[in-house]
Amino acid sequence: MLSASGPSFWRIELPHSASAVPLARALVRTALADLGTPVTDCDTAELLTAELVANAVEHTSSSTPIELVVELLPAGCQVEVHDGDPEPPGNLDRSSDDACPDPWQEHGRGLLLIRTLSSDCGHRRTDSGKAVWFRLPAAR
């Protein structure tokens, strides 16, 4: 379930269910503490991780587990969520004309939060699907 691959990297397999969201929040906080990552805001790391995991649970097939990868970088950290669906997520591109989500809708704010609160974000295809990621800067 959990493997540490060197002093600057954590890879954790999560169940493909709603229970993965609070688990991922707790695990990213633990991983960042274990890695010694002085991120600007651990609460932001938890929030953005929860958004990525919730999206993976909601928008992908439950046939494969979700993986959480937390990596220490020279300028902060990167968190990735891997799922089995190769289709790209919604719009992760930063845009100066981001539309405000409908305040009456329950969904539609996750990717906006990720774009707004991270220093960088994106996605890439993997052998088994895709990885969606964000970066947070180191504390100054």
N, C-alpha and C positions, 0 to 999 in steps of 0.2 A: 504494500500500500504506500509506503513512504520510502524514498531512497534519497540519500544525500550524495551528490556526485562532486566531491571536492568541497573546499571551504566557501565557495561563492555561488552555489547552485543547489536548488531544491526542486525535486519533481515528485508530485503527489497525485495519485489516482483517486478520483472522486466518483461516487455513485451518480448515475444519470437520473437524478430525482431532485425535488425541491429541497431535500435535506442537505444537498451539496452546498447550498448558498451560505447558511450560517457556519457550516464546517469550513468552507473556503475562507470566510472572513477571519475565523480564529487561526487557521493555518497560515495565512499570509502574515498575520501579526507575529506569530511564532517564528516563521521562517525569517522574517526581516530582523527580528531580535537575535536569532541564532547566527545569522550571517553578519551581524554587526553593522547593518545598513543604516546610516543616519539619514533616512529619508525626511524630507521636509515635514510631512504629515502622514503618520501611519494610519490615521483615520481615513484620509483620502485613499490610501492604498487599499484599505478594507472595502470602502464604498465602491471603488472602481472594479475591484476583483468581484465583488458581489454582483455587479451589473453584468460583467462578462459571463460569469457562471450562470446567472439567471437566464441570460440570452441563449446560452448553449443548451440549457435544459429545455427551454421553451421552444426553440426553433430548430432543433435537430432530433434525429431518431434516437430512441433509447437503446439501440442495439450495441452501442459502444460506450465505454466509460468516458468521463471527462478527465483531462489531465490539467493540473495546475503547475506551472513552472515559474519559480521565482529566482531571479538571477541578480547578483551584485554586479554592477557596472562601475567603471571608474568615475562616472559623473552621477551616480544614483543607483536606481534599480529598474529592472524590467520585469513585468508580470505578464505571463502568457496563459491563455486558456485554450487547450486543444480539444477539438471535437471531431467526430467522424464524418461531418458533412463538408464536402469541398467547396460548396457555394459560398461566395463572399458574404460577409454580414452587410447590413445596411450601410449607409454613407458614413464612413469614418474620415473622409477628407475634411480638412478645416476649410470653412467657408466664411467669408465676411458677411454673407447674407443669410446666416442660419435662421431659419424660420422658428419662431417660438412655438413650442408644442401647445396643442389645445389644452387649456387648463382643466377642462371637464373630462378629458380622457385619462384612463388609468395607465396607459402605456405611452411610449414615445420619447422618453427623456434620457434613457440609458446611454445611447451613443452620444447625445449632446453633452452629457456629464463627462463622458470619457474624453471627448474632443476638447472640452473647456478646461478640465482640471488637470490633465496630463501635460507633460512637456512634449510628448510625441505619442502617436498611436498608429496602428495599422493592422494588417493581416497578411498572411502568406499561406500558400498551399503547403501541405505536408504529405508524406506518403500515405497517411491514413485519413486525410481530411483537410483541416485547416487549423491554424493558430491565429488567434486574435490577441493583440498585445497593447500594452501602454507602458510608458516610462515616466518615472518621477525623479526629480533632481535630488542630489544629496543636500543635506542641510548645510548651510553656510555658517 
